[in-house]
């Protein structure tokens, strides 16, 4: 049985003669609703009614009015109606706005407007690099659209800082550094004189708010893009969507039914169908220099710690090693480690310790027969990019990567 969901009904009572910017008001409201991807809108022309001035308007043949009543009705989920309401209030000088709560069964395909994040930090092309970097390093934002006169002209992510601003480590690893080292990096950004326009990715791939989630999934998988700005029909910034937002939407839909046409067929596969089998491994007593060498050699940027029977004991990530040496307060060794993990790949100073000293014993794992829908749900819940695949005795079989899962769900 279809599921009823909470909706809001926005009704605007006006008249045919109401105009704004030289256009009929009801047409303008309808067009703005369409541009912003509202679920639906209807304009109804009444044959009799009166407003605040008590004048009766009628379509009777003997009293044909030039200002018949008009009702614009918009139905959508409450949060999108709430976002749209201020615009309607600005457009209307005379008339009545009614907001009503209701329940509805909405037979609509999943759209990006349903999953995007609306709170987005934006910067100008002239923003200094250190200010942009602070937003990414210290804020909740992982991508900064660059706007000029309201138009998206570029975007800055952690990848841009690595490739074009000489930041030595990924943002999630950079955050493990002591405060003084992060401050030093900010000073370097400030001193180099670079602006947002100097390092931003441009032109920008964007999504329309009405794009189907399945199409967004395919685009992100094909172009290997993690985050995309969302715009309306006029190119105005509406939000941003990430891979995990798309995966979360698929999980929500699958929780209701597994038969929606929008659901990827790849959900029927299992972990063993998509896993990597060549996973970098080390023993618990492997010296840290060898652990580091194994981490740098793999794009996974992690190694699994196993015993002689391949039973999983822990996992070591590059950021775990940085966090460990940051706590040791050994700046020289830490800088050497940063150099080894940076794109330059410098040879590090001797590191003391073994894999068991830095490994995490809590390892997110799934069974090889786990349906991909459950694998994706686990990834979303733990915000994990990769999951270890183990048998019934916790022996290592492989690893599932989020990017591979995206490609499988996209059918590529």
C-alpha positions, 0 to 999 in steps of 0.5 A: 500500500502506498505510504502517506507523507506529510505535505504542505498546501500553499494557496494564493488568492488573487485576481486576474488583474494582479500584475507584477513586473508587467506580468500576471501575478499567477503566471509569475508565481507558477513560473517561479515554482517550476524553476525551483522544482516544486512538486506541483502547482495549479492555477484555478480561475473562479467564476464568482468571489470577492476580496477585501474591498467587498466588490463581487467579481463574477463571470455571469454573462450580464456582469462579465468581470475583468478581474475574476478570482484566481487561486494558485495552489502549490503542494509539496513537502513542508520544508520546500513550501517553507523555503518558497513562502518568502518569495511569494510574500515578496511578490504579493501586494494584495491578496491572501496566502493560506498555508495548510498541513495535509497528508498525501500520496505523491507518485513522483520520482526521486529528484535532487531537490529532495536530497540536496543540502540547502545550507551552502557556504559560497565565496567570491572569485576574489576571496583570499585562499586562506579564508577559503581554506579555513572554511573547508578545514574548520567548518562543516563544508567540504566544497565551496561554490564560487559565485560572481554576480549570483552565477556559479563560476567555479568550485573549490574542494580539498582536491583543489587545495592539494593540486593547485595550492600545495596543501600537503595532506587531504583535508581529513588528514590535515585536521589531525595536525596540531594547531600550530602546524595548521596555523602555519599552513594558513600563513603559507596560504595567506602569503602566497597571494592566491585567490579563489579564482586561481585554484578553483575548478571551472567550468562547474558541472551542476545539477538542476533541482529537477534532475532525477536521483538516478541521473545524478548518480550516473553523472557522479559515477561517470565523472568521478565527482563527489559533490555537485552544486544544484541550480534552478532553471535560471542557474541560481544556486539552490544547494549542493549534493554529495555522493552520500546524499544520493546514496542516503536517498536510495536507502530511504526509498528502498526502505519503503519498497524494493520495486520503485523503477528509480531504484538501481538494479545493482542493489540486487548484487552482493558484497562479493560481487563488487569487492576488491580482492587485492587488499593491502595487508600487514602483520601486527608486528610489521614495523611502521616504516613498512606500514607507511610504505604499504599505505602510500602504495595504495589509493585506498590509503589504508592497510588491514592488519591480519594474523597468520590465518588472515583473521582481521585484527585491525586497520591502519589509515594514513590519518591514524598515523598522523594523529599518533605522531601529532600526540607524541609532540615530535615535530621533526618526525611528524613533518617527515611523515607529512612529507611521505604522505604528501604528493611529493612522496618524500622519504620519511625519517625512521619511525618507531613502533609497529602496526599494532601501535597505530591500528584501530581494532574497530573495523567496519565489516560485512559478509560476502553475501550481504545484499548491496542495499545493506552494504550501502545502508551500513556505509551511509550509517557509519559514513564509511568510504570503505568496508572490509569483507570477512567470512564467518571466522573474520578472515579477510576476503576483500574490501568494498569501496564507495566509488565502485558501489556508485559505479555499480548502482549507476549501471557502469 
